[in-house]
Amino acid sequence: MEGDNVIKEAEFKSQAEKMELDVYHKMKPDKLLAHALKELAENAE
């Protein structure tokens, strides 16, 4: 029973991560680079 929950939780996390990354897949390369640099600068503080 607990093993099933661990597997389901891993599947949900995987799906959520894929959904987050799909947003970046749709971006044009120059926009993606600009976004990445912006995020990097915000995290550098």
MODELLER restraints for C-alpha pairs under 7 A, 6 or more apart:
rsr = mdl.restraints
at = mdl.atoms
rsr.add(forms.Gaussian(group=physical.xy_distance, feature=features.Distance(at['CA:24:A'], at['CA:32:A']), mean=6.75, stdev=0.5))
